[in-house]
Amino acid sequence: MGVFVFLPLVLPLTALPIARLAEQHLHPRGVTRLLTLLAAVLGLCSTLCLGLLLVVGTAQLPGNPLPDGWSDPEVRAAVPYVEVAGTAAMLALAAALTGCGTALRRHRRIRARTHRALDVLPAGADPAVLPDDDPYAYAVPGTPGRPGRPARPGRIAVSRGMLRSLDTDEQAALFAHERAHLSCRHHRYLLAVRLAGCVNPLLLPLRSAVAFSTERWADEEAARVVGDRRLTARAVGKAALVARPAPHPELAQFAAPEPGPVPRRVAALLAPVPPARSWPPALTPAGLAALVAAAGTAASALSALNAAVALFVVLKAATPL
C-alpha cells in the first residue's frame, strides 16, 4: 500500500477552495449537490483507509480475532510506520464511528421530538402555528413508517410571533422557503455532510458551505414561487432582524439570527437569478477550484482502491490455506 493509504486522509484539503468559490458561479442547487457529493466520496475514502490501517496495525495485538498470518512482517511492511499508524487509526476510527452514531441518534431524536410537539396541533394544519411570541420558523422533515407507527409527513412550524412580524406577502415567501426545504429534502444533504465531517475533520468547511447553499436554494425556490425576488429578500431581512433561535437549531430555519449569512442571502436575492449551470466556467477561480476538487476526489478514490487491492493481495498471500 505504501503512502497511498494515507492520501485519502489529507486529500479533502483539495475541496476547500471550491467550498468558498462555488456560490459565485453556480446555482445554489448545483452547489449543494456538488459539495455533498465531494464530501460523501472523500468521507468514504477516508473511512476505508482508516479501516485498512486498523487491520494491519492491530493484527499483531494479542487476543485479536484476525488470522495469525496477518501479523507477519511482510504484511506490516505494506504500511509505513505500521505500529503508530495502526494505533492512530484505531483511535480515529473509534472517534469517527462514535461521532457518526451520535449525529444519527441526535438527528432522529430531534425529528421525533419535534413531531411529538406538533402532534398537539390540528393534524391537517399546514403550517403548524405555535402559540409562541418568540419569532421563528423551521421545517420538520417527515419520518418513515414502522410497524405500529404510521409515517409522518414533513411539516412547517412557525411561531405566532413570526407571523405578527411579517405581512401577508412576506408570509407567503416564508412558507415557500420552508416548503422548499421539505420538497428538496435538504435535511439529507445536511446529514450527509455532517457525517462526512465526523469521519474527517478536514471536511467540516463543506458542512457550513452546504448549510448556506441549502438556505440559498430555498430562497431561490421561494422567489420563484412568489414571483418577486425583492419581496423574498425583504422577508429574509425582516425575519432576521426579529428572529430568535428555534427550539431545535439543527432544523432548517427561515432566517437564523446570524450576522454573516443573512446579508449574503439578501444580496444574492437582489442580484439576478444565478445561472443554472452544473459546473463553473473553466477560466475562473471557481472553475479551477472545481477541477482541483475533482482531481483530489478522483485521486482519493484511486488511492483508497489501490490500498484496498494491495492489502487484499498481501493478506491473501499471508493467509494459510
VOGU-3710 file (C-alpha; in Angstrom, 3 decimals, decimal comma):
1> mgvfvflplv> 0,000/0,000/0,000  2,779/2,426/0,841  1,968/6,073/1,283  -1,141/5,732/-0,915  -3,123/4,598/2,121  -2,533/7,963/3,800  -3,524/10,164/0,847  -7,330/9,975/1,305  -6,866/11,342/4,816  -5,360/14,628/3,540
11> lpltalpiar> -6,855/14,995/0,041  -10,057/16,597/1,426  -7,933/19,753/1,544  -8,382/19,972/-2,242  -12,131/20,560/-1,777  -11,788/23,602/0,479  -11,317/26,238/-2,291  -14,469/25,187/-4,158  -16,433/25,310/-0,901  -15,763/29,054/-0,795
21> laeqhlhprg> -16,000/29,838/-4,523  -18,799/27,639/-5,897  -21,590/30,046/-4,957  -20,114/32,729/-7,216  -20,821/30,876/-10,468  -23,336/28,121/-9,698  -26,967/27,931/-8,742  -27,310/27,006/-5,048  -28,912/23,727/-6,124  -25,746/22,809/-8,016
31> vtrlltllaa> -23,537/23,968/-5,143  -25,402/21,778/-2,666  -25,245/18,687/-4,840  -21,610/19,171/-5,842  -20,309/19,776/-2,328  -22,375/16,940/-0,859  -21,033/14,528/-3,482  -17,450/15,605/-2,786  -17,945/15,277/0,973  -19,546/11,838/0,677
41> vlglcstlcl> -16,851/10,379/-1,594  -13,969/11,865/0,370  -15,525/10,743/3,654  -15,993/7,177/2,410  -12,402/7,025/1,150  -11,105/8,284/4,492  -13,144/5,657/6,335  -11,882/2,868/4,076  -8,257/3,820/4,595  -8,675/4,080/8,346
51> glllvvgtaq> -10,141/0,589/8,259  -7,179/-0,725/6,250  -4,704/0,828/8,659  -6,655/-0,620/11,562  -6,475/-4,153/10,141  -2,734/-4,070/9,543  -1,884/-2,178/12,707  -3,878/-4,348/15,097  -3,255/-7,780/13,561  -0,269/-8,331/15,840
61> lpgnplpdgw> -2,094/-7,440/19,055  -2,628/-10,456/21,315  -6,166/-11,742/21,533  -7,351/-10,251/18,248  -9,652/-12,454/16,129  -7,632/-11,974/12,934  -5,637/-14,838/11,357  -2,093/-15,207/12,669  -0,643/-14,766/9,177  -1,921/-11,203/9,045
71> sdpevraavp> 0,685/-10,177/11,614  3,630/-11,424/9,520  6,426/-8,931/8,823  5,546/-8,995/5,106  2,068/-7,684/5,915  3,306/-4,998/8,292  5,860/-3,888/5,711  2,980/-2,872/3,429  2,295/0,171/5,633  4,960/2,697/6,676
81> yvevagtaam> 5,188/3,173/10,453  2,574/0,497/10,945  2,662/0,494/14,757  1,996/4,217/15,083  -0,400/4,307/12,105  -2,390/1,327/13,381  -2,866/2,773/16,849  -3,762/6,201/15,469  -6,217/4,636/13,008  -7,887/2,688/15,807
91> lalaaaltgc> -8,441/5,856/17,828  -9,515/7,898/14,796  -11,932/5,263/13,548  -13,446/4,857/17,010  -13,910/8,628/17,256  -15,413/8,760/13,747  -17,884/5,957/14,403  -18,840/7,487/17,740  -19,375/10,879/16,126  -21,466/9,409/13,292
101> gtalrrhrri> -23,572/7,376/15,715  -24,139/10,409/17,911  -25,104/12,552/14,912  -27,578/9,954/13,641  -29,171/9,475/17,057  -29,426/13,224/17,581  -30,959/13,685/14,126  -33,630/11,040/14,766  -34,273/12,224/18,327  -34,772/15,871/17,331
111> rarthraldv> -37,056/14,934/14,446  -39,163/12,626/16,619  -39,302/15,146/19,483  -40,368/17,932/17,158  -43,110/15,807/15,603  -44,405/14,929/19,062  -44,527/18,612/19,951  -46,520/19,318/16,773  -48,926/16,437/17,388  -50,878/18,599/19,838
121> lpagadpavl> -51,833/20,884/16,930  -54,506/20,007/14,343  -53,246/17,189/12,116  -54,023/18,929/8,826  -52,609/22,309/9,829  -50,002/23,479/7,317  -48,177/25,418/8,515  -48,414/24,471/12,170  -48,724/27,727/14,112  -47,155/27,507/17,556
131> pdddpyayav> -48,519/29,756/20,352  -45,141/31,332/20,993  -44,380/35,051/20,921  -40,724/34,465/20,016  -40,393/34,810/16,213  -39,019/31,714/14,432  -39,938/29,304/11,648  -38,445/25,981/10,604  -39,120/22,860/8,538  -39,584/19,457/10,177
141> pgtpgrpgrp> -38,681/16,516/7,864  -41,087/13,604/7,678  -40,439/10,248/9,310  -40,878/6,854/7,613  -43,484/4,459/8,891  -42,618/1,500/11,091  -44,641/-1,450/12,423  -47,093/0,009/14,881  -46,207/3,606/13,983  -47,534/5,368/10,865
151> arpgriavsr> -45,394/7,564/8,682  -45,416/11,271/9,433  -45,237/13,814/6,616  -42,947/16,794/6,759  -44,426/19,900/8,346  -43,707/23,597/8,622  -43,648/25,088/12,102  -43,984/28,829/12,573  -44,466/30,811/15,739  -47,230/33,315/16,298
161> gmlrsldtde> -44,559/35,950/16,893  -43,027/35,386/13,434  -46,401/35,713/11,713  -47,028/39,018/13,501  -43,646/40,312/12,284  -44,391/39,741/8,562  -47,154/40,960/6,279  -49,214/38,598/4,137  -46,889/38,645/1,111  -43,813/38,124/3,270
171> qaalfahera> -45,518/35,209/4,997  -46,080/33,625/1,579  -42,332/33,884/0,900  -41,596/32,334/4,291  -43,906/29,373/3,650  -42,487/28,847/0,156  -38,972/28,834/1,608  -39,811/26,208/4,214  -41,723/24,051/1,729  -38,644/24,096/-0,490
181> hlscrhhryl> -36,599/22,665/2,388  -39,066/19,782/2,611  -39,657/19,120/-1,092  -35,941/19,288/-1,961  -35,055/17,118/1,070  -32,345/19,438/2,287  -32,072/17,535/5,562  -30,493/14,626/3,670  -27,728/16,802/2,238  -27,084/18,341/5,643
191> lavrlagcvn> -26,927/14,938/7,317  -24,546/13,570/4,673  -22,023/16,386/5,092  -22,387/16,211/8,874  -21,423/12,521/8,830  -18,529/13,241/6,457  -17,237/15,875/8,875  -17,394/13,334/11,707  -15,202/10,963/9,686  -12,632/13,548/8,601
201> plllplrsav> -12,437/16,986/10,298  -10,915/18,447/7,113  -14,411/18,184/5,598  -16,028/20,425/8,216  -15,860/23,563/5,980  -18,051/21,753/3,453  -20,663/21,309/6,165  -21,033/25,053/6,718  -20,924/25,697/2,954  -23,750/23,217/2,316
211> afsterwade> -25,789/24,679/5,186  -25,577/28,085/3,490  -26,246/26,744/-0,014  -29,400/24,927/1,104  -30,717/28,190/2,527  -29,888/29,938/-0,741  -31,558/27,128/-2,693  -34,716/27,556/-0,616  -34,517/31,335/-1,113  -34,415/30,895/-4,892
221> eaarvvgdrr> -37,350/28,494/-4,802  -39,324/30,945/-2,662  -38,550/33,809/-5,031  -39,692/31,676/-7,979  -42,956/30,713/-6,261  -43,920/34,238/-5,141  -42,530/35,775/-8,332  -40,714/38,617/-6,572  -37,055/38,471/-5,585  -37,151/41,799/-3,727
231> ltaravgkaa> -40,123/40,647/-1,669  -38,279/37,465/-0,710  -35,169/39,460/0,190  -37,260/41,785/2,342  -38,881/38,838/4,102  -35,491/37,247/4,821  -34,038/40,508/6,113  -37,036/41,414/8,243  -37,231/37,923/9,750  -33,519/38,023/10,593
241> lvarpaphpe> -33,943/41,301/12,473  -36,594/39,883/14,799  -35,794/36,150/14,800  -34,793/34,154/17,834  -33,074/30,764/17,673  -35,562/27,985/17,009  -36,167/25,442/19,794  -34,309/22,857/17,673  -31,434/24,729/15,946  -30,414/21,779/13,754
251> laqfaapepg> -33,623/22,109/11,713  -33,690/24,324/8,635  -34,676/27,789/9,848  -36,011/30,626/7,692  -33,736/33,389/8,975  -31,460/32,417/11,820  -30,123/35,448/13,739  -26,545/35,140/12,452  -24,653/38,249/11,311  -22,862/36,762/8,288
261> pvprrvaall> -25,067/34,534/6,088  -28,256/36,631/6,081  -26,724/39,742/4,392  -25,184/37,446/1,758  -28,562/35,835/1,145  -30,277/39,204/0,830  -27,598/40,486/-1,556  -27,930/37,354/-3,703  -31,716/37,791/-3,909  -31,300/41,404/-5,001
271> apvpparswp> -28,975/40,243/-7,796  -30,121/38,465/-10,989  -31,115/34,817/-10,893  -27,945/32,683/-10,723  -27,206/30,589/-13,822  -28,479/27,013/-13,755  -25,166/25,507/-14,835  -23,804/22,378/-13,147  -20,125/23,336/-13,460  -18,431/26,743/-13,143
281> paltpaglaa> -16,669/28,233/-16,198  -13,204/26,740/-16,620  -11,291/30,027/-16,861  -12,425/31,343/-13,499  -11,139/30,834/-9,936  -14,227/28,743/-9,182  -13,649/26,637/-12,298  -10,043/25,967/-11,347  -11,085/25,189/-7,776  -13,682/22,729/-9,089
291> lvaaagtaas> -11,051/20,994/-11,201  -8,724/20,762/-8,204  -11,520/19,324/-6,066  -12,477/16,808/-8,774  -8,850/15,767/-9,203  -8,394/15,416/-5,445  -11,565/13,343/-5,129  -10,529/11,083/-8,005  -7,049/10,689/-6,533  -8,576/9,861/-3,149
301> alsalnaava> -10,824/7,183/-4,670  -7,962/5,676/-6,673  -5,635/5,708/-3,663  -8,232/4,001/-1,482  -8,925/1,412/-4,186  -5,208/0,795/-4,722  -4,612/0,351/-0,986  -7,591/-1,992/-0,642  -6,497/-4,188/-3,566  -2,888/-4,225/-2,379
311> lfvvlkaatp> -3,889/-5,199/1,144  -6,215/-7,908/-0,184  -3,368/-9,428/-2,228  -0,924/-9,269/0,701  -3,379/-10,735/3,191  -4,425/-13,490/0,801  -0,778/-14,479/0,337  -0,190/-14,405/4,103  -3,283/-16,417/4,999  -2,610/-20,167/5,287
321> l> -4,910/-22,407/3,285
//
